[in-house]
């Protein structure tokens, strides 16, 4: 049984555009890299260059997933989220914290209404889908 996502019923790329998606990823990673939970931070490679790379990877993936050009696949190949995240210990606690930061970034960017609901549904699914370690 496949999961139905609200993001597949809305043209998110047209609604948000590159600038908002890049801003969302930037706000998200600003929050992540300012986090004080060392266990959570251990998932993310340290340093400003790693942060910039994470922002680019995420916004290129989101632009592509939301209906824009295949920026991520053109640069890195198939997204394969599970495979690309398997080397990181992702617990339910980490997924919860990741979502906390993403929800705050969505609010920071000012995304509201149906688009906000669609993003929260999608990101909630992805965060828990990537869990690979017990708490």
C-alpha positions in Angstrom: 0.0 0.0 0.0 1.5 3.4 -1.0 1.3 6.4 1.2 -0.7 9.3 -0.2 0.9 12.7 0.5 -0.8 16.0 0.4 2.4 17.4 -1.3 1.4 15.3 -4.4 -1.9 17.0 -4.6 -0.4 20.5 -4.6 2.1 22.1 -7.0 4.5 23.0 -4.1 7.2 24.1 -6.4 5.0 26.6 -8.1 3.6 27.7 -4.7 6.9 28.1 -2.9 9.6 28.6 -5.6 13.3 28.2 -5.3 13.9 31.1 -3.0 11.4 29.9 -0.3 12.6 26.3 -0.5 16.3 27.5 -0.1 15.2 29.7 2.7 13.5 26.8 4.4 16.5 24.6 4.2 18.8 27.4 5.4 16.5 28.2 8.4 16.3 24.5 9.2 20.0 23.9 9.2 20.7 27.2 11.1 18.5 25.7 13.9 20.1 22.2 13.6 23.6 23.5 13.9 22.7 25.7 16.8 21.2 22.8 18.7 22.8 21.9 22.0 21.9 18.2 22.2 25.2 16.5 21.4 23.5 13.1 20.6 21.4 14.9 18.0 24.3 16.9 16.7 26.4 13.7 16.2 24.2 12.9 13.2 25.4 16.0 11.4 29.0 16.5 10.2 30.5 19.5 12.0 31.8 22.6 10.3 30.5 25.5 8.1 31.3 23.7 4.9 29.3 20.6 6.0 26.4 22.8 6.9 26.5 24.5 3.5 26.6 21.1 1.8 23.6 19.9 3.9 21.6 23.0 3.0 22.3 22.5 -0.7 21.5 18.8 -0.6 18.3 19.4 1.2 17.0 22.2 -1.0 18.0 20.5 -4.2 16.1 17.4 -3.0 13.1 19.4 -2.0 12.9 21.4 -5.2 13.0 18.1 -7.1 10.5 16.3 -4.9 8.1 19.3 -4.9 7.9 19.3 -8.7 10.9 21.4 -9.8 13.9 20.5 -11.9 15.9 17.4 -10.9 18.8 19.4 -9.3 19.6 16.7 -6.7 19.6 13.8 -9.1 21.6 15.7 -11.7 24.3 16.3 -9.1 24.2 13.3 -6.9 22.1 10.6 -8.6 19.0 8.9 -7.2 18.0 10.4 -3.8 17.8 7.0 -2.1 17.1 8.6 1.3 17.3 5.4 3.3 20.6 4.4 1.8 22.1 7.9 2.1 21.1 8.1 5.8 22.0 4.6 6.9 25.4 5.5 8.3 23.8 7.9 10.9 22.1 6.6 14.1 18.6 8.0 13.7 16.4 7.3 16.7 12.8 8.3 17.4 14.2 11.0 19.7 16.4 12.3 16.8 13.4 12.2 14.4 11.3 14.2 17.0 14.1 16.8 17.3 14.6 17.0 13.5 10.8 17.6 13.2 10.9 20.3 15.9 13.5 22.2 13.9 11.7 21.7 10.6 8.4 22.8 12.0 10.0 25.9 13.4 11.8 26.6 10.1 8.4 26.3 8.3 7.0 28.9 10.7 10.1 31.1 10.4 9.7 31.2 6.6 6.0 32.0 7.0 4.5 29.0 5.3 0.8 28.6 6.4 -2.4 26.8 5.6 -2.7 23.8 3.3 1.0 24.1 2.2 2.1 24.0 5.8 -0.1 21.0 6.5 1.3 19.2 3.5 4.9 19.9 4.5 4.3 18.7 8.0 2.7 15.5 6.9 5.5 14.8 4.4 8.4 15.7 6.8 6.8 13.7 9.6 6.7 10.6 7.4 10.3 11.1 6.2 11.7 11.7 9.7 10.2 8.5 11.1 10.8 6.5 7.9 14.6 7.1 8.3 14.8 5.8 11.8 17.3 3.0 12.0 18.3 2.7 15.7 16.4 2.1 18.9 16.3 4.9 21.5 
